[in-house]
């Protein structure tokens, strides 16, 4: 795959070398949007992914419903608990139950 890309680039450079000057200017003009994306957007893409992951995680945590199985504070398994108070951290989770 990488060899194929290198060959295509080399063929493109060779084609540019034998083109008349006006054709080279047209190709350069058409390549500007691609070069802009390549130089500005592509290096920032990992940063965008990290920001999207953080925002998605925060959104999921903020909108997580209380299922009655886990303590909302310490995530202790509350299966079988009938008191409404976490036996691990003492959190009163009765107001979370609906």
Buried (B, 14 or more C-beta within 10 A) or exposed (E): EEEEEEEEEEEEEEEEEEEEEEEBEEEEEEEEEEEEEEEEEEEEEEEEEEEEEEEEEEEEEEEEEEEEEBBBBEEBEBEEBEEEBBEEEEBEBEEBEE
